[in-house]
């Protein structure tokens, strides 16, 4: 076995050298990027979260197996390779000692059985992948294929490599069985069967076949390792690291403040070299580059993206791939030690380094501006990503640079920004109209300051944050009135800020205007802190996310609850009792910023379930896989000129269920779905009786005296 041993060691040395050089280059690229924000790495709580993520996301493959067929197949390959690591030790050991067996467990029949079972599972999974990729190939499905734009040749090559590795592994094990050197007396059912087929070859042939099979299996595996670090299959090595370093909860909820040099930018006194978002690939943090390198190209994000599914140029997968490919192509420039070294680089490399990060394809941009601004920040991509890539963070960071440094953004977004600056709300209604929503209520709404109170009295339990939509949008005003009336009936004491309330800043922040967001946030925090606010109830999912998750970044920490959470609690406690029947088929739409961003799925359903006569039906895409209404990411204020309208697509899903009521629990969603129903009604595709309404309005219809102002029907 001396010659096979020397050959194996030589192959291993060559493979490890090539792999090491590649990994060193990738590490150096990461070193050229920005440091990560504080708290990403280190600390006891951070370590505990990372370990939990490794167990839940990596070892258990929890998010992978959500997609049953391909998920189970991927899990079979993952767990199979973990088991087959034992055979790797056995193969190297057999080159040193022909009858080598693993210490302690090396003779247990169950181990041999599990190893053979793993081989069978992996081969079955590879066959499954082959069928899936054939059935869902871009050549058959076009843009609808989640593999559209992926490196599909590399994927097919990988499947072939895995097959060859499994076959050569079985060949080696069968030869060992036939020669009598196999460490397991029984249990390895496939190896034993194949070994029986090889026995007639005779000892002379088998004595040669055994080491040749070992070298073949090791050679394939080592070659595959080199291929892995040079391809998208690098995720095999990087995914556990990326999962461990992901923000919790998985990049949803709060956005991070603008960081430069690993520290938040001081907008009151910014430094000359402070970055405002990401304008070059090296402006991303090394964690951002790790995200790009970890992409599996599985297309799960793409298949769930509302922009891509309605014909927009944005695909989260293609965006990440473009940034990764650009980083690798620009690497020689980033790693050059001097101007002379840079000047000596090939012209195509230098040209790649000069490409603008965000520009139209005709201008050589890495990211198409239309794709960048098509994002609704709904988080479907992050929710589905099996390796915890933080797409939304990167999109907003790119927008921040375009907004704050380049002053490049959709013209219609400028109207909303000007309204925010001058009127304190994106509608441009102004503070003097903040209380118009309460004009028709049959009871007075207490407004902070009207009776001379500078702070919330002790008898006031909640600040009711009406929000810009609740104050200025006619449809959302009905929701605000319904919630106010329900709280009044349940004897829940509340006050509002009235003219002192201003926009929470969600629209500005998602557009990338961090400066304006900070100004709005500071004003609101100063107002609420001065008023002694502790508990807030909101009707808007975007306000919920901003006040509850993002204001703590600026010192504003409050207990923020969504109105459906509070209403569900009031019904459960018997303080609200739905009695009147609402005979209606009700389709409920999960708002992205209520569901994926904040994990609130059950309370709205619990409220609807208590209303007599309601027949709740679920949309095909619901809960974590809910399809966006199209309003998030400040898209509420921008035109859709490419493809079909996201809100109309979502409306069609709801109308297909033949509902009487389409409900949601966010005013943005209700505006978009109302528009969608109106569009389809004009085309004769929606019945006149179909209404779009908030969950609170359905509850109000079922409580006593439902003729109150808040229970008016919502006009489509």
Secondary structure, DSSP 8 states (H G I E B T S, - for coil): -HHHHHHHHHHHHHHHHHHHHHHHHHHHHHHHSB---TTSS-SHHHHHHHHHHIIIIIIS-TTGGGSHHHHHHHHHHHHHHHHHHHHHHHHHHHHH-TT---TTTTT-HHHHHHHHHHHHHHHHHHHHHHHHHHHT-HHHHGGGSTTTTS-HHHHHHHHHHHHHHHHHHHHHHHHHHHHT--S-SS--HHHHHHHHHHGGG-HHHHHHHHHHHHHHHHHHHHHHHHHHHTSGGGHHHHHHHHHHH--TTTT-S-----EETTEE--TTS--TT---S-SSGGGSBHHHHHHHHH-----HHHHH-HHHHTT-S--HHHHHHHHHHHHHHHHHHHH-SSHHHHHTS-HHHHHHHTS-SB--GGGT-SB-HHHHHT-----HHHHH-TT---HHHHHHHHHHHHHHTS----HHHHHHHHHHHHHSSTT---GGGTTGGGTT-SS---BTTTTS-SS--TT--EEEE-HHHHHH-HHHHHHHHHHHHHHHHTT--EEB-GGG----SHHHHHHT-HHHHHHHHHHHHHHHHHTT--EEEES-HHHHHIIIIIGGGGT---EEEEHHHHHHHHHHTTSS---S---EEEEE---TTTTTTT---HHHHHHHHTSTTEEEEE-SS-GGG----S-TTTGGGS---SSS-HHHHHHHHHHTTT-SEEEESSHHHHHHHHHHHHHHHHTT-S-TT-EEEEHHHHHHHHSSSTTSGGG-----
